[in-house]
Structures are given as structure tokens and as C-alpha cells.
């Protein structure tokens, strides 16, 4: 595919494409003449994205700057090539590239003042890459990724991951076009061996309307049965996760183990009642959060500490005499914090009222447990 923005660009892209296979002597001669003629058609001017190819007047400083930027950009293009790449890795690569470009321009400012009607120095073109190509992608997606991570939900369950990867691919295409322009400005042969095929058009990021529609779709409930199951698990989890910051007392850990055991049983029962997952592998977020709460947070704590507590409890001694009581209480606190991340994510998924802060929950007493409104109040 060639670039139709201007005839000279299309010809340059075709001329720079490597010749594959064997070529007859006459065709080789014609190809060589076309290359020479093509370079001759390039004119002086300023490097501009989505404009005609130019060979600007470059001093040694400008050539060195463009060469360093080209090599760094080619490396980043390779990092962004994976279709299933984690968005965090792509954004980190873009941020590192933008930082290096800014550092290059800071250390290599134009040596002479610009005159009227003079071509812009290459530093302007280099600065446009982080400001026009890289930062818009980072500014759009980094806050959204961080917000999703705070919910405690799995990376693969992020509804916006496809749109984020599409924007990363578009940003990569913009970097490919920039690199072609830089390589032509440096009069470098063999660019087709270093760079992907030149894009036909310079792509833009997804529109604000597309992004708003994707975010609106995130708030739509899965189905009524899943909402009901999610609500049941949410209520059980909020009311049964024990507070573990109280002072030691007789029977406290025993009650905590009983509460966690009951929670595990309730989650199992609700999951068994849910319909099986779809055959296409599309994950239901409520099911995934419930499985994570059970298998990643509740059961690992019980598997380690329940046998130890039962062994001590069989002796009939008070908990204050158990030498591992504080260690167990600390493990319970850690498991509780992990559970709260998924419980809050589950509440967001089903549209439940916000969960109280940790300080409010941990100071609740057995006589005044946390009360939640009925499920009817969570739906309009």
C-alpha cells in the first residue's frame, strides 16, 4: 500500500520499497533510474506531518538529531507491534520515547536564529512527535487504566482494552509515517528494510464519541440473573468479612473463621446456581469477581490458618494463650483488605451503594453490624 497524500510521496514510497526476487538487467537499470529521478524530485522545505516529502537543509547537528530520533522511534515501533500487547507496556514505551525526544531537543537546540521564509529547524518536527502523536494517547488511556486497576478486576475483563489497543496501533502508524519522513529527509536508502509499510493515511485516535459510547456500554448490566447473584454475594461478603482490628478476646478468631467459612459456602452456592459461561470464552465480570474472591482471597486464608486454629482449639485453651494468634489476626487483616478490593469492584458492577471506608467498617461492633439497603433501591 502506498501513500496517496501527494504524488511525490507515493513515488518515493514506491521507489524506496525493496525489490524482491530476481530482476532482469533492464528492469534493474530502470529501477535505478527511477530512484535517482525520484530523489531529484524532492524539494527543500520544512518537515510536516501529512505533507509532501522534503529534504530540508540540514547541518551536522540537525542530521545527528534526526538520526538519533529515527533509531529510537524504530525501536518503539517494534515494541508496539504486538496485537495482544498489554496496554500498560505500550504506554510505558511511548512515555519513554517522548522523554528521550524531549531530552534530545533540550540538549540540541537550534544553533542559529530563524530568518523569515526560512525552513523550520528539525527540532520543531521532533517536538511535534511527543506533543501531537504520543501525549494524546497517553493522556487519554493512562488515567483510565489506573482507574480500572484500582477496582481490583482482571486486566482481560477491561471493556475498553480493545479500543485502547486500537489507539496504540494508530499511534504506532503515526510514528511509522514520521520515521519515513525522517528517513527520506536524511536521504537514507533501504528504509523498507527498517520500517513497516508506509501507511496510506495518517490515522487519528478514536473520536470522543466512540470513547464515550464504549464507556457508556461499560455501565450496562450483564443480565438480571447475574445482577441478582452479584447482589447476594455482595451482601454476604460485606456482612461476613470480619473486622480484625479489635483487641484480642475469647472466641474472636473462632467467630471470624466461622464467618469466613460461611462466606465461602455462600459464594460456592451462588456460583453453582449461575448459568455456565458462554462457549466463546467471553468472561462475565460478576462471575469472574466471585471466583476471584473465593479462590484468590477466601480459600487461601482458610487453607493455611483453619487447620492451625482447629488444632489449637481442640486443646480447649483460650485464644489469648495461642502464640500464633497475632500472626493469624494479621493474615486475616491482609485477606480482608484483598477481599474488599473485589467487593468494591463487585458493587460497582451491580450498581450497589459505595462501600464504606475501611475505618468505618473495622470500627463496627457485633451489636451494630454494617447495614445495606435492599436490592430494590440499587436499580432504577
C-alpha positions as CSV (number, residue, x, y, z in Angstrom):
1,X,0.0,0.0,0.0
2,X,1.4,3.4,-0.9
3,X,0.7,6.8,0.4
4,X,-1.6,8.9,-1.9
5,X,-1.3,12.2,0.0
6,X,0.8,13.7,-2.8
7,X,2.2,12.2,-6.0
8,X,5.8,12.8,-4.9
9,X,5.2,10.9,-1.7
10,X,3.6,8.0,-3.5
11,X,6.5,7.8,-5.9
12,X,9.0,8.0,-3.0
13,X,7.3,5.2,-1.1
14,X,7.3,3.0,-4.2
15,X,10.9,3.8,-5.0
16,X,12.1,3.0,-1.5
17,X,10.3,-0.3,-1.4
18,X,12.9,-3.1,-1.7
19,X,12.9,-5.3,-4.8
20,X,12.1,-8.9,-4.1
21,X,13.3,-11.9,-6.1
22,X,15.4,-11.8,-9.3
23,X,15.2,-8.8,-11.6
24,X,16.1,-8.7,-15.3
25,X,19.0,-6.3,-16.1
26,X,16.8,-4.0,-18.0
27,X,14.4,-3.7,-15.1
28,X,17.2,-3.2,-12.7
29,X,18.5,-0.3,-14.8
30,X,15.0,1.2,-15.0
31,X,14.6,0.9,-11.3
32,X,17.9,2.6,-10.6
33,X,17.0,5.5,-12.9
34,X,13.6,5.8,-11.2
35,X,15.3,6.0,-7.8
36,X,17.7,8.8,-9.0
37,X,14.8,10.7,-10.6
38,X,12.7,10.3,-7.5
39,X,15.3,11.8,-5.2
40,X,15.8,14.6,-7.7
41,X,12.1,15.5,-7.4
42,X,12.3,16.0,-3.7
43,X,12.3,19.7,-2.8
44,X,13.6,21.7,0.1
45,X,11.2,22.8,2.8
46,X,10.1,22.1,6.4
47,X,9.2,18.6,7.7
48,X,5.5,18.5,8.2
49,X,3.3,15.5,9.1
50,X,0.8,14.6,6.4
51,X,2.6,16.9,3.9
52,X,4.8,16.3,0.9
53,X,8.1,14.7,1.4
54,X,11.0,17.1,1.6
55,X,14.8,17.1,2.0
56,X,15.3,20.1,4.3
57,X,18.6,21.8,4.6
58,X,20.4,20.1,7.5
59,X,23.6,20.9,9.2
60,X,25.6,18.3,11.1
61,X,23.7,19.0,14.3
62,X,20.3,18.6,12.6
63,X,21.3,15.3,10.9
64,X,22.6,13.9,14.2
65,X,19.4,14.8,15.9
66,X,17.2,13.2,13.3
67,X,19.3,10.1,13.2
68,X,19.1,9.6,16.9
69,X,15.3,10.2,16.9
70,X,14.9,7.8,14.0
71,X,16.7,4.9,15.7
72,X,14.8,5.4,18.9
73,X,11.5,5.6,17.1
74,X,12.1,2.5,15.2
75,X,12.8,0.6,18.4
76,X,9.5,1.8,19.9
77,X,7.6,0.8,16.7
78,X,8.9,-2.7,17.2
79,X,7.6,-2.7,20.8
80,X,4.2,-1.6,19.7
81,X,3.9,-4.3,17.1
82,X,2.2,-7.0,19.3
83,X,-1.5,-7.3,18.7
84,X,-2.1,-8.7,22.2
85,X,0.4,-6.4,24.0
86,X,-0.6,-5.2,27.4
87,X,-1.7,-1.6,27.1
88,X,0.5,-0.6,30.1
89,X,3.6,-1.8,28.3
90,X,2.7,0.2,25.2
91,X,2.0,3.3,27.1
92,X,5.3,2.9,29.0
93,X,7.2,2.6,25.7
94,X,5.5,5.7,24.4
95,X,6.3,7.7,27.5
96,X,10.0,6.6,27.4
97,X,10.2,7.6,23.8
98,X,8.6,11.1,24.5
99,X,11.1,11.6,27.3
100,X,14.1,10.8,25.2
101,X,12.9,13.1,22.4
102,X,12.5,16.0,24.8
103,X,15.9,15.3,26.2
104,X,17.4,15.3,22.7
105,X,15.9,18.7,21.8
106,X,16.8,20.2,25.1
107,X,20.5,19.3,24.6
108,X,20.5,20.1,20.9
109,X,18.7,23.5,20.4
110,X,18.9,25.3,17.1
111,X,22.3,27.0,16.8
112,X,21.2,29.9,14.6
113,X,18.1,32.2,14.8
114,X,15.5,31.5,12.2
115,X,15.0,34.0,9.4
116,X,11.8,34.9,7.6
117,X,10.8,32.4,4.9
118,X,13.4,30.0,6.2
119,X,12.7,26.3,6.6
120,X,11.9,25.3,10.2
121,X,14.7,23.6,12.0
122,X,14.2,19.8,12.6
123,X,13.8,20.4,16.3
124,X,10.3,21.6,15.6
125,X,9.4,18.4,13.8
126,X,10.9,16.3,16.6
127,X,8.9,18.2,19.3
128,X,5.7,17.6,17.4
129,X,6.1,13.9,17.8
130,X,5.6,13.8,21.6
131,X,3.0,16.7,21.6
132,X,0.9,15.6,18.7
133,X,1.4,11.8,18.5
134,X,2.4,10.4,21.8
135,X,0.9,12.6,24.6
136,X,-2.7,12.5,23.3
137,X,-2.7,8.7,23.6
138,X,-1.0,8.6,27.0
139,X,-3.3,11.4,28.4
140,X,-6.4,9.5,27.2
141,X,-5.6,6.0,28.4
142,X,-3.2,6.1,31.4
143,X,-5.9,7.5,33.8
144,X,-8.4,5.0,32.6
145,X,-6.1,2.1,33.0
146,X,-5.2,3.2,36.5
147,X,-8.9,3.6,37.4
148,X,-9.6,0.1,36.2
149,X,-6.6,-1.3,38.2
150,X,-8.0,0.3,41.4
151,X,-11.2,-1.7,41.0
152,X,-9.3,-5.0,41.5
153,X,-10.7,-6.5,38.4
154,X,-8.7,-8.6,35.9
155,X,-6.8,-7.0,33.1
156,X,-8.5,-9.1,30.5
157,X,-12.0,-8.1,31.7
158,X,-11.5,-4.4,30.9
159,X,-14.2,-3.5,28.4
160,X,-12.1,-0.7,26.9
161,X,-9.0,-2.9,26.2
162,X,-9.8,-3.3,22.5
163,X,-10.3,0.4,21.9
164,X,-7.1,1.2,23.9
165,X,-5.1,-1.3,21.7
166,X,-6.6,0.3,18.6
167,X,-5.4,3.7,19.7
168,X,-2.0,2.3,20.4
169,X,-1.9,0.8,16.9
170,X,-3.0,4.2,15.4
171,X,-0.2,5.9,17.4
172,X,2.3,3.3,16.0
173,X,1.1,4.1,12.5
174,X,1.7,7.8,13.1
175,X,5.3,7.0,14.3
176,X,5.8,4.9,11.2
177,X,4.9,7.8,9.0
178,X,7.1,10.2,11.0
179,X,10.0,7.7,10.6
180,X,9.5,7.5,6.9
181,X,9.6,11.3,6.6
182,X,12.8,11.5,8.7
183,X,14.5,8.7,6.7
184,X,13.7,10.5,3.5
185,X,14.9,13.8,4.9
186,X,18.2,12.1,5.7
187,X,18.3,10.6,2.2
188,X,18.6,7.1,3.6
189,X,18.2,4.2,1.2
190,X,16.7,0.9,2.3
191,X,14.0,2.3,4.6
192,X,11.7,-0.5,3.6
193,X,14.1,-2.9,5.4
194,X,13.9,-1.0,8.6
195,X,10.3,0.2,8.7
196,X,6.9,-1.3,8.3
197,X,5.0,-0.4,5.1
198,X,4.1,3.2,5.0
199,X,0.5,4.0,5.9
200,X,-1.8,5.2,3.2
201,X,-3.2,7.9,5.5
202,X,-2.1,9.3,8.8
203,X,-4.6,7.8,11.3
204,X,-6.2,9.8,14.2
205,X,-7.2,8.4,17.6
206,X,-10.7,7.2,18.2
207,X,-13.2,10.1,18.4
208,X,-14.5,11.3,21.6
209,X,-17.9,10.0,20.6
210,X,-16.5,6.5,20.1
211,X,-14.9,6.6,23.5
212,X,-18.0,7.9,25.3
213,X,-20.1,5.2,23.7
214,X,-17.6,2.5,24.8
215,X,-17.6,3.9,28.4
216,X,-21.4,4.0,28.4
217,X,-21.5,0.4,27.4
218,X,-19.4,-0.5,30.5
219,X,-22.2,0.5,32.8
220,X,-24.8,-1.7,31.2
221,X,-25.7,-4.7,33.4
222,X,-24.9,-8.2,32.2
223,X,-28.4,-9.7,32.8
224,X,-30.9,-9.8,35.6
225,X,-29.8,-13.2,36.8
226,X,-26.2,-12.1,37.1
227,X,-27.2,-8.9,38.9
228,X,-29.2,-10.9,41.4
229,X,-26.3,-13.3,42.0
230,X,-23.9,-10.4,42.3
231,X,-26.1,-8.7,44.8
232,X,-26.4,-11.8,47.0
233,X,-22.6,-12.3,47.0
234,X,-22.1,-8.6,47.7
235,X,-24.4,-8.6,50.7
236,X,-22.9,-11.8,52.1
237,X,-19.3,-10.5,51.6
238,X,-19.9,-7.1,53.2
239,X,-21.7,-8.5,56.2
240,X,-19.5,-11.6,56.8
241,X,-15.9,-10.3,56.2
242,X,-14.8,-9.9,59.9
243,X,-13.2,-6.8,61.4
244,X,-9.9,-7.8,62.8
245,X,-8.6,-4.6,64.5
246,X,-10.4,-5.2,67.8
247,X,-8.5,-6.3,70.9
248,X,-7.9,-10.0,71.4
249,X,-10.8,-11.7,73.2
250,X,-12.1,-15.2,73.9
251,X,-13.8,-16.7,70.8
252,X,-12.9,-13.8,68.5
253,X,-10.9,-15.8,66.0
254,X,-13.3,-18.7,66.2
255,X,-16.1,-16.4,65.2
256,X,-14.0,-15.0,62.4
257,X,-13.3,-18.4,61.0
258,X,-17.0,-19.3,61.2
259,X,-17.9,-16.2,59.3
260,X,-15.3,-16.7,56.6
261,X,-16.3,-20.4,56.2
262,X,-20.0,-19.3,55.8
263,X,-19.0,-16.7,53.2
264,X,-17.1,-19.4,51.2
265,X,-20.1,-21.7,51.3
266,X,-22.5,-18.9,50.1
267,X,-20.2,-17.9,47.2
268,X,-20.0,-21.6,46.1
269,X,-23.7,-21.9,46.2
270,X,-24.3,-18.8,44.2
271,X,-21.8,-19.7,41.6
272,X,-23.3,-23.2,41.2
273,X,-26.7,-21.6,40.6
274,X,-25.3,-19.3,37.9
275,X,-25.6,-20.5,34.2
276,X,-22.5,-21.9,32.7
277,X,-20.2,-19.4,30.9
278,X,-20.6,-18.8,27.2
279,X,-18.7,-21.1,24.9
280,X,-16.9,-18.3,23.1
281,X,-14.9,-17.6,26.3
282,X,-16.4,-14.2,26.9
283,X,-16.0,-13.7,30.7
284,X,-18.8,-12.5,32.8
285,X,-17.4,-9.9,35.2
286,X,-19.7,-10.8,38.1
287,X,-18.8,-14.4,37.8
288,X,-15.1,-13.6,37.5
289,X,-15.1,-11.4,40.5
290,X,-16.9,-14.0,42.6
291,X,-14.5,-16.7,41.5
292,X,-11.6,-14.4,42.3
293,X,-13.0,-13.5,45.8
294,X,-13.4,-17.2,46.6
295,X,-10.2,-18.8,45.1
296,X,-7.7,-15.9,45.4
297,X,-8.7,-14.4,48.8
298,X,-11.0,-16.5,51.0
299,X,-9.9,-20.1,50.3
300,X,-6.1,-19.4,50.5
301,X,-6.5,-17.9,54.0
302,X,-8.7,-20.8,55.2
303,X,-6.3,-23.4,53.7
304,X,-3.4,-22.1,55.7
305,X,-4.9,-20.9,59.0
306,X,-8.0,-23.0,59.6
307,X,-6.1,-26.3,60.3
308,X,-3.8,-24.5,62.7
309,X,-6.6,-22.8,64.6
310,X,-8.6,-26.1,64.8
311,X,-5.6,-27.9,66.2
312,X,-5.2,-25.3,68.9
313,X,-8.9,-25.1,69.6
314,X,-9.0,-28.8,70.2
315,X,-6.9,-28.2,73.3
316,X,-9.7,-26.2,74.9
317,X,-7.5,-23.3,75.8
318,X,-8.5,-19.6,75.5
319,X,-7.3,-17.8,72.3
320,X,-5.2,-15.4,74.4
321,X,-2.9,-18.4,75.1
322,X,-2.3,-19.2,71.4
323,X,1.2,-18.0,70.4
324,X,0.2,-17.6,66.8
325,X,-2.9,-15.6,67.4
326,X,-1.5,-12.2,66.4
327,X,0.1,-13.8,63.3
328,X,-3.3,-15.2,62.4
329,X,-5.0,-11.9,63.0
330,X,-2.5,-10.2,60.7
331,X,-3.1,-12.7,58.0
332,X,-6.9,-12.2,58.4
333,X,-6.4,-8.5,58.0
334,X,-4.4,-8.9,54.8
335,X,-7.0,-11.3,53.4
336,X,-9.8,-8.9,54.3
337,X,-8.1,-6.0,52.5
338,X,-7.7,-8.2,49.4
339,X,-11.4,-9.1,49.7
340,X,-12.5,-5.5,50.0
341,X,-10.9,-4.7,46.6
342,X,-13.1,-7.3,44.8
343,X,-16.1,-6.5,46.9
344,X,-15.9,-2.8,45.9
345,X,-15.5,-3.9,42.2
346,X,-18.5,-6.1,42.5
347,X,-20.5,-3.3,44.0
348,X,-19.6,-1.0,41.1
349,X,-20.6,-3.8,38.6
350,X,-24.0,-4.2,40.0
351,X,-24.6,-0.6,40.9
352,X,-24.7,-1.0,44.6
353,X,-24.2,1.9,47.1
354,X,-20.5,2.7,47.7
355,X,-18.9,0.6,50.3
356,X,-17.9,2.4,53.5
357,X,-14.2,3.2,54.1
358,X,-12.1,0.7,55.9
359,X,-12.1,2.8,59.1
360,X,-15.9,2.8,59.3
361,X,-16.1,-0.9,58.7
362,X,-13.4,-2.0,61.1
363,X,-14.8,0.0,64.0
364,X,-18.2,-1.5,63.6
365,X,-19.2,-3.8,66.5
366,X,-21.1,-7.1,66.6
367,X,-24.1,-5.2,68.1
368,X,-24.1,-2.7,65.2
369,X,-23.2,-4.5,62.0
370,X,-23.0,-2.8,58.7
371,X,-26.4,-2.4,57.2
372,X,-27.0,-2.2,53.4
373,X,-30.2,-1.0,51.7
374,X,-32.4,-3.6,50.0
375,X,-31.5,-4.5,46.4
376,X,-34.6,-2.7,45.0
377,X,-33.0,0.6,45.8
378,X,-30.0,-0.1,43.6
379,X,-31.9,-0.2,40.3
380,X,-33.9,2.5,38.5
